[in-house]
């Protein structure tokens, strides 16, 4: 029962559903998800942590960046069925379609450029507002 509750709680937030669907069938760097969702890095990290705890995404750390993807065929059947249901339920949603197009452009841009731009923005914010701003 706890597993089911974790899954339903993970799906109870629009941004987590958007992030889940943005992964599609590829591995994505957290900086790319930050770019898509237009949320603070800490907020995106928290959302991804909740999705991970529910088993809906898997992640790996490389250097200072986290990479996320949908779980593979070894995931529990309930997870695979849940992801399929979310995809089916959201496939015609205008926001999800817009996200898919934006994610395509983000992936074309390349994560190195996006990650560097976000790092520069954080450094500027710290310089202007102080360390507590980030």
N, C-alpha and C positions, 0 to 999 in steps of 0.2 A: 504494500500500500504506500509506503514512504516514497518509493521510486515513482509511482504514478503522481503523487502530490508534487514531487520535485519537478516533474515534466510540466504539469499544468501551471505551476507557479512560474516556471521559466517562460512559458508561452503567454503569460498574462500581461506582458508589456509589449507595446507596439514596436519599440526600438529593438528589442531582442528578437522579435519575429522578423523584422527587416534584416537584421544582421544574419540570422539563420538562413534566410532565403538568399542573401547576397553571396553566401559561400558557394551556392550552386554545386558544381562538381569540381571545384578547384581549391587549392590552398591559398589563403589570403593573409597578408601581413596586417597586424592590428592598425598600422598607419593608414592602410587603405580603407579599413572599416571606419576609422576616425574621420577620414575625408568624406566618405559616403554619408555617414550619420550626422555629421556636423555637430558632434558632441565633444566634450572635454575628454582627453585621453583616460583619465581616471574613471570617468563614467562608462566609457566603452569597455575598459578592462573589467569593471564590475559586472556589466551585462554579460560579457563573455565568460566570466567566472561562473555565473549562475547557469548559463547554458552548458558549460562543461560539467558542473556538478550534477546536472540532470542527465548527462550522457548524450546530449543532442549535438555537441561538437567535441572534437578532440583538438588538442593544441600541443605545440612544441616550441621551445625557446631556442633561438639561435642568436648568439650575441646578446644584444640588448632588446631584440624584438621578439614578439610572440607571433606565431603563425597558426592559423586556425583552418580547420576543414571539417566537413561532415564526416561522421564515423563511417567506417567501411562496412563490408558485408558481414563482418564478425560482430557488429553491434547487435544488441538484443532486438528481437523482432518488434517489440513494442516501440522502440526508438525508430527503427526503419519505417514502420507503419505511421508513426506520428509525423515524421518528416514528410512522408508522401501525402498525408492528409493536409498538412499545412500548405504544401505546395499547391495541391488541388484547390483548396479553399481560397488561396490568395492569388491565383494565377490571373484573374481578371481585374484585380484591384489596381486603380490608376497609380497609386503611390508605389506599389511594388513594380509596376512596369517602368515607371520613371527611375526607380532605384536600379533596375536591371540595366537601363541605358546608361545611367551615370556610372555604374560599376564597370561597364564595358570601357568607357572612356578612362576611368581611373586605372584599369589594368593596362590599357594602351600607353598611358603616361609613364608607367614604371614606378615601382615602389621606392627606388632610390631617390628619385626626384621628390616624390611626395613626402617621404620620411625626412629628407633634408629640409624641405620647406617648413614642415611642422616643427622641426628642431629649432630653426631660425626664429619662427614665430614665438616659441616658448622662451628663447633667450631674450628676445626683444621685450616680451611681457615682464620678465624678471628684472631687466634693466630699468624699465619704466616704473613698475609697481612694487618691486621687491620680491624676495623669494617666496613669500606667503601667497603670491598671486597665482602660482602654478600648482 
